[in-house]
Amino acid sequence: MDKIVIVGTGQAGVQAAISLRDEGYDGALTLVGEEPGWPYQRPPLSKAFLLGKTDEEGLLLRAPSFYSEYRIEFIESVRAEAIERPERWVRLSNGRTVDYDHLVLATGARQRPLPATGAELEGVLDLRTLQDAQALKARIADAKGAVVVGGGFIGLEFAAVARSQGVAVTVVEIAERVMARAVSPQMSAFFRRKHEEWGSDFRFGVGLREIRGSGAVSEVALGDGSFIDADLVLVGIGVMANIELAEAAGLEVGNGIVVDDLLRTSDHAISAIGDVALHPNRFSATGPLRLESVQNAADQARLLAARLMGKPKPYNAVPWFWSDQGDLKLQMAGLSSGHDQVVMRGDPASGAFSTFCFREGRLLATESVNKPADHIASRRLLQADLPLTPEQAADESTPLKAYLTVS
């Protein structure tokens, strides 16, 4: 294999390039990215970057010199426009074509657009890219009132930052609780209480009808007829997988690019990894899924590199995620969908506790707030499929690591 092309310069694409070299791949390696500038981390954009705790240089996944040292051809500000599968080349937006023996699609996802009148007004912003974060950081310093559309991770992380800067915040969420697709009702209730203590207001079960203003946003109209004054609106209503390139090439797609447990697409000369990959997952109760996390991106990239170097292994890593909101670090392991029992370990009033989600007595997922030891032990329990009863989960007198050996 002499030529590998990777489309996408996020966590998955860059890690794939790094891992290929680390695994001993010595052929041509091309990394194609649509954004300008060197590849960077996305998670700090909604937290440390907005707070001024890190800058653009601190976000970089690797120093610029790294790419030449690893003999990675890095192409920026260029979009992959078409894949010619029989001839095995990719046409780029600058008119160049790049040949491949193997193609890796790490095209990620993009922000879901807000379907409301006035979404184009100045002061209505997304938070997905460094450019988005720079624009948001510039506006938040002078903002008086912000409306956050969507009570997921990004929305709540931004809400915590905005409140710490003295901005009045209202979170508008069409569901009946925050982070409804990701965490248990008990964890949702805890984070709602904390954000309310920090001064945020919530509007549940209602959508945004219209954004009003003359050139710039000044008011938001909700579906229940109420209005909220705002000079800043953050849209965080989820993302859409970037499947168009794969779909146009005739690859199998759904809510992502369909891959098998070796991360191969319907054309085995092409793989897909990261946020865009719709993959089988043993922790999913509902079939193949996409995971939008650094863990998934990095693990899949390493697994792919090993396979391309002759060491195939099915992807079966336990999913895990995190979210920093104010002084709270939420860490999750597993997937809680379909749980029928939630057990608490520790006292939420202390600000450090965990919840354990079970189905028919079997552990599905854990959620830990400021309890890193619980999180690490839980990941190991889930990965090894070791038994843990609800009673054991609730009993703080025995550390979780005591259950990490099979009796």
C-alpha positions in Angstrom: 0.0 0.0 0.0 1.8 3.1 -1.3 -0.7 5.9 -1.0 -3.2 6.7 1.8 -5.4 9.7 1.7 -7.4 11.0 4.7 -10.2 13.4 4.2 -10.8 15.4 7.4 -8.5 17.1 9.8 -10.3 16.7 13.1 -9.3 14.4 15.9 -10.1 11.2 13.9 -8.2 12.2 10.7 -5.1 13.5 12.5 -5.0 10.5 14.8 -5.3 8.1 11.9 -2.3 9.8 10.2 -0.2 9.7 13.4 -1.1 6.1 14.1 -0.3 4.9 10.6 3.2 6.3 11.0 3.5 4.8 14.5 2.4 1.4 13.1 5.2 1.5 10.6 3.4 2.7 7.4 6.1 4.2 5.2 4.1 5.2 2.1 2.7 8.5 0.9 0.2 10.0 3.4 -2.0 13.0 2.6 -4.3 14.8 5.0 -7.0 17.0 3.4 -8.9 19.6 5.5 -11.6 22.1 4.6 -10.8 24.5 7.4 -7.9 27.0 7.2 -5.0 26.6 9.6 -3.4 23.7 11.5 -5.7 21.0 13.0 -7.0 21.8 16.5 -9.0 20.4 19.4 -12.7 21.2 19.5 -13.8 20.4 23.1 -12.0 23.4 24.6 -13.8 25.8 22.3 -16.9 25.9 24.5 -15.0 26.1 27.7 -11.3 27.0 28.1 -11.0 29.0 24.9 -14.0 31.2 25.7 -12.7 31.8 29.2 -9.3 32.8 27.9 -7.6 29.8 29.6 -6.1 28.7 26.3 -5.4 30.4 23.0 -5.3 29.3 19.4 -1.8 27.8 19.8 -2.9 25.9 22.9 -5.7 24.3 20.9 -3.4 22.7 18.3 -3.4 18.9 18.1 0.2 18.9 17.1 2.8 21.6 16.4 3.1 22.6 12.8 6.6 21.1 12.5 5.1 17.7 13.4 3.5 17.2 10.0 6.8 17.5 8.1 8.6 15.4 10.7 6.0 12.6 10.2 6.0 13.1 6.4 2.4 14.0 6.3 1.3 16.1 3.3 -1.1 18.6 4.9 -3.6 20.3 2.5 -5.7 23.0 4.1 -8.7 25.2 3.0 -9.6 22.6 0.3 -12.7 20.5 0.1 -12.9 17.0 -1.3 -15.5 17.3 -4.0 -15.8 13.8 -5.6 -14.5 10.3 -5.2 -13.8 8.3 -8.4 -13.9 4.8 -6.9 -12.9 2.7 -10.0 -9.8 4.8 -10.7 -9.2 5.5 -6.9 -8.7 9.2 -6.9 -10.3 12.2 -5.1 -11.0 15.5 -6.8 -10.3 18.5 -4.6 -11.9 22.0 -4.8 -8.6 23.5 -6.0 -8.7 21.4 -9.1 -6.1 18.8 -8.0 -6.8 15.1 -8.0 -5.1 12.8 -5.4 -4.6 9.1 -6.0 -5.1 6.6 -3.2 -4.6 2.9 -2.5 -6.8 3.4 0.6 -9.1 6.3 1.4 -10.1 7.3 4.9 -13.2 9.4 5.3 -13.1 11.4 8.6 -15.4 14.1 7.4 -17.1 14.6 10.8 -20.3 16.6 11.2 -21.6 20.1 10.9 -24.0 22.2 13.0 -27.7 21.6 12.4 -29.1 24.9 11.1 -31.8 26.6 13.0 -35.1 26.5 11.1 -36.4 29.9 12.2 -36.9 33.4 10.7 -34.0 35.7 11.7 -31.4 33.0 12.0 -29.2 35.1 9.7 -29.1 38.2 12.0 -25.9 39.4 13.5 -25.4 37.9 16.9 -26.9 34.5 16.1 -24.0 32.1 16.3 -23.0 28.4 16.2 -20.2 26.9 18.2 -18.5 24.2 16.1 -15.3 25.6 14.7 -12.5 27.8 15.9 -13.9 30.6 13.7 -17.2 30.2 15.5 -15.5 30.4 18.9 -13.5 33.4 18.0 -16.7 35.3 16.9 -18.5 34.2 20.1 -15.6 35.2 22.3 -15.6 38.7 20.7 -19.3 39.2 21.3 -19.7 37.7 24.8 -17.6 40.5 26.4 -20.3 43.1 25.5 -23.4 40.9 25.6 -26.1 41.6 28.2 -28.6 38.9 27.4 -28.0 35.5 25.7 -30.5 32.9 24.6 -29.2 29.4 24.2 -31.2 27.3 21.8 -30.7 23.7 22.9 -30.0 22.3 26.4 -27.3 19.8 25.3 -23.6 19.7 26.2 -22.5 22.7 24.1 -25.5 24.8 25.1 -24.9 24.2 28.8 -21.2 24.6 28.6 -21.7 28.0 27.0 -24.4 28.9 29.5 -22.0 28.3 32.4 -19.3 30.4 30.7 -21.7 33.3 29.9 -23.1 33.4 33.4 -19.5 33.5 34.8 -19.0 36.6 32.6 -22.2 38.3 34.0 -24.4 37.7 30.9 -28.1 36.9 31.6 -28.8 33.5 30.1 -32.0 31.8 29.1 -31.9 28.2 27.8 -34.7 27.2 25.4 -35.1 23.4 25.1 -37.9 21.6 23.2 -37.5 18.5 25.4 -38.6 18.5 29.1 -35.1 18.2 30.5 -31.5 19.1 29.8 -29.2 16.6 28.1 -32.2 14.4 27.6 -30.6 12.2 24.9 -27.4 11.6 26.9 -28.0 11.3 30.6 -30.5 9.9 33.1 -33.4 12.1 34.4 -31.6 12.2 37.8 -28.5 13.7 36.3 -30.5 16.1 34.2 -32.3 17.3 37.3 -29.0 17.9 39.1 -27.5 20.0 36.3 -30.7 22.0 35.9 -30.6 22.9 39.6 -26.9 23.9 39.4 -27.4 26.1 36.4 -30.4 27.7 38.1 -28.2 28.4 41.1 -25.7 30.0 38.8 -28.5 32.3 37.5 -29.6 30.7 34.2 -33.3 30.5 33.3 -34.9 27.6 31.5 -37.8 27.3 29.1 -38.7 23.6 28.5 -41.2 22.0 26.1 -41.1 25.0 23.8 -39.4 25.9 20.5 -38.0 29.1 19.1 -40.4 30.6 16.6 -38.6 33.7 15.4 -35.5 35.9 16.0 -36.1 39.6 15.7 -33.9 42.6 15.2 -32.8 45.3 12.8 -29.6 43.9 11.4 -28.6 42.4 14.7 -30.7 40.3 17.1 -32.6 42.1 19.8 -35.4 39.7 20.7 -36.4 36.1 20.5 -40.0 34.9 20.1 -40.9 31.5 21.4 -43.6 29.1 20.3 -45.7 29.7 23.4 -46.0 33.4 22.5 -43.5 34.7 25.0 -40.5 37.0 24.2 -37.0 37.2 25.5 -34.6 40.2 25.1 -31.3 39.1 23.7 -28.3 40.5 21.9 -26.7 37.1 21.5 -28.2 33.8 20.5 -26.2 30.5 20.5 -27.6 27.7 18.5 -26.8 24.2 19.8 -29.5 21.9 18.4 -27.3 19.1 17.3 -25.2 18.2 14.3 -25.6 16.4 10.9 -23.1 13.9 9.6 -21.1 15.0 6.6 -22.1 12.1 4.3 -22.6 13.9 1.0 -19.2 13.0 -0.4 -19.7 9.3 0.4 -23.3 9.3 -0.8 -22.4 10.8 -4.2 -19.7 8.1 -4.6 -22.3 5.4 -4.1 -21.2 4.3 -0.7 -23.9 3.0 1.7 -25.1 5.8 4.0 -27.7 6.4 6.7 -27.3 8.6 9.7 -23.7 8.5 8.8 -21.4 6.5 6.5 -22.2 2.8 7.1 -19.2 0.7 8.2 -18.7 -2.8 9.6 -16.9 -3.7 12.8 -13.5 -3.2 11.1 -14.6 0.3 10.0 -14.8 -0.6 6.3 -17.4 1.0 4.1 -19.3 -0.8 1.4 -16.1 -0.3 -0.7 -13.3 -2.0 1.2 -10.8 0.4 -0.3 -12.5 3.1 1.7 -12.9 3.3 5.5 -14.8 5.8 7.6 -14.0 6.8 11.2 -15.0 9.3 13.9 -18.3 11.4 14.1 -19.3 10.4 10.6 -19.0 6.6 11.0 -22.3 4.7 11.5 -20.9 1.6 13.1 -22.0 -1.6 15.0 -21.5 -1.1 18.7 -22.0 -3.8 21.4 -23.1 -1.2 23.9 -26.0 0.1 21.7 -29.5 -1.2 22.4 -30.8 0.2 19.1 -28.3 -1.1 16.5 -25.5 0.8 14.7 -24.9 4.3 15.8 -22.7 7.4 15.5 -20.6 8.6 18.4 -19.5 12.2 18.6 -16.6 12.0 21.0 -12.9 12.4 21.2 -12.6 8.8 22.6 -14.5 7.3 19.6 -12.5 9.3 17.1 -9.1 8.4 18.5 -9.9 4.7 19.2 -11.3 4.2 15.7 -8.3 5.9 14.2 -5.9 3.7 16.0 -7.8 0.6 15.2 -8.0 1.5 11.5 -4.2 2.1 11.3 -3.5 -1.3 12.9 -5.9 -3.0 10.4 -4.2 -1.3 7.4 -0.9 -2.5 8.7 -2.1 -6.1 8.9 -3.4 -6.3 12.4 -7.3 -6.3 12.1 -9.4 -6.2 15.2 -13.1 -5.4 15.6 -14.0 -2.1 17.2 -15.5 -2.7 20.6 -14.3 0.1 22.9 -16.6 1.3 25.6 -18.0 4.7 24.7 -17.1 7.5 27.1 -17.7 11.2 27.1 -17.2 14.3 29.3 -18.6 17.8 29.8 -17.1 20.6 31.9 -19.8 23.0 33.2 -18.8 25.6 35.7 -16.9 23.7 38.5 -18.5 20.4 37.5 -16.9 17.7 35.5 -19.4 15.2 34.1 -17.9 12.0 32.9 -20.0 9.3 31.3 -19.2 5.7 30.3 -21.4 3.3 28.4 -24.8 4.2 26.8 -27.8 4.6 29.1 -30.5 4.3 26.5 -33.1 1.7 27.6 -32.2 1.6 31.3 -34.9 0.7 33.8 -33.1 1.5 37.1 -30.9 4.2 38.3 -28.8 3.9 41.4 -27.1 6.7 43.2 -23.6 6.5 44.7 -22.8 9.4 46.9 -24.8 12.6 47.7 -25.5 15.0 44.9 -25.6 17.8 47.5 -21.9 17.3 48.0 -21.2 18.1 44.3 -19.4 14.7 43.9 -21.4 11.6 43.1 -22.2 9.0 40.4 -25.3 7.4 38.9 -25.4 3.9 37.6 -27.9 2.9 34.9 -29.1 -0.7 34.8 -31.4 -2.7 32.6 -32.8 -5.9 34.1 -29.9 -5.8 36.7 -27.1 -5.4 34.1 -25.0 -2.3 34.2 -25.4 -0.2 31.0 -23.7 3.1 31.8 -22.4 5.4 34.6 -22.4 9.2 35.0 -20.0 10.7 37.4 -19.7 14.3 38.7 -16.3 15.2 40.1 -15.7 11.5 40.8 -12.9 10.5 38.4 -12.1 7.3 40.3 -15.7 6.1 39.8 -15.5 6.9 36.1 -12.3 5.1 35.5 -13.4 2.0 37.4 -16.8 2.0 35.6 -15.1 2.1 32.2 -13.0 -0.9 33.1 -16.1 -2.8 34.4 -18.0 -2.1 31.2 -15.1 -2.9 28.9 -14.5 -6.3 30.5 -18.3 -6.9 31.0 -17.7 -7.6 34.7 -20.8 -8.0 36.9 -21.9 -5.2 39.2 -25.2 -5.3 41.1 -27.3 -2.3 41.9 -26.6 -2.9 45.6 -22.8 -3.0 45.0 -23.0 0.2 43.0 -24.8 2.0 45.8 -22.5 0.8 48.6 -19.8 3.4 49.0 -18.1 1.3 51.7 -16.5 -0.8 49.0 -14.5 0.9 46.3 -15.5 0.1 42.7 -12.1 -1.2 41.9 -12.7 -4.1 44.2 -15.1 -5.5 41.5 -12.5 -5.4 38.7 -11.5 -9.0 39.2 -13.6 -12.0 38.3 -14.4 -14.1 41.3 
